[in-house]
Amino acid sequence: MSRWSFVGFTFLLLMMAALSLPLRAQSNAPGTLQGTVVDPKGQAIAGASVAVTGEGKTEVRKVVTNGEGRFTLSGLQDGSYKVEITAPGFALATRSAVQVGGTDSPALSVTLALASVAEEVTVSAEEDTSVASQLSPVKALLDILQHPAIAPALFVGLLYFWLIPAIHTRVMLDANLYELMNWTMAVNGVMFWSLILDSRAKPPARLSHLVRAALILVIELPQMVLGAILSLSTHDFYPVYTICGRVLDMTALNDQHYGGLIIWLPGTLTSFAAMIVVLVTMRLNEEKAEREAA
């Protein structure tokens, strides 16, 4: 290597070193972070707290926005920062990996969401969870009682059960059992007919209209059979009424025959009316679906 070339090389190194001094001094100079904080409508938020933390560091620098929602934080060294902005009535906003350099002055634009929205969502979720936990046993019971296989079986089964002569005799001589019979029949009737006469389509209704129509037919035949047996029989199945008495003055067989006819004829008319309601609501829901599709 010639002297001149060496001198040139040395000169180049010296020049690079000389130039590196101000560059290095500039890189160690403090940087500045500035930004604007607004609400969802774009209005400036005054007094918002801005906390800046260097990535991997624990020291926190804080500043407050002015009346125009602006903030400026100087004296920051080169690096990546996490910025957290809070204000009364607003949810926390976080910006990560915000780069600050000696020659850079990054400007953030932060929109704070209303804290009430987040709180309402949280409270609503907690309430929903609480209500759901409270209603889950009730819903489970409803799912069982209104199951398409169980609902008609209970509706007809309870009618047959309470009219078994031996059981009916006990019921008519025990006030508590009498109350139990009335309540179970009433509740079961409400459960079944509310399932059948639901005006909504499936979903959200539990059953389709065709299934409801089928269930009406399922319960009708056993009722007709029971009514026919009681109204046409020549045997008194319920001699207990000679003990507890009758509201109307009539013979035991007449009493039994009239009771059978009530189960038979009015029961059939009720089922017929329910079938009409189901078919009409099915047509109305179909028309509604057609209008919405159009």
Buried (B, 14 or more C-beta within 10 A) or exposed (E): EEEEEEEEEEEEEEEEEEEEEEEEEEBEEEBBBBBBBBBEEEEBBBEBBBBBBBEEEEEEBEBEBEEEBBBBBEEBBBBEBBBBBBBEEBBEBEBEEBEBBBEEBBEBEBBBEEBEEEEEEEEEEEEEEEEEEEEEEEEEEBEEBBBBEBBBBBBBEBBEBBBEEEBBBEBBEEEEBBEEBEEBBEEBEEBBBEBBEBEEBBEEBBBBBEBBBBBBEBBBEBBBBBBBBBBEEEEBBBEBBEEEEEEEEEEBEEBBBEBBBEBBEEBBEBBEEBBEBBBEBBEEBEEEEEEEEE
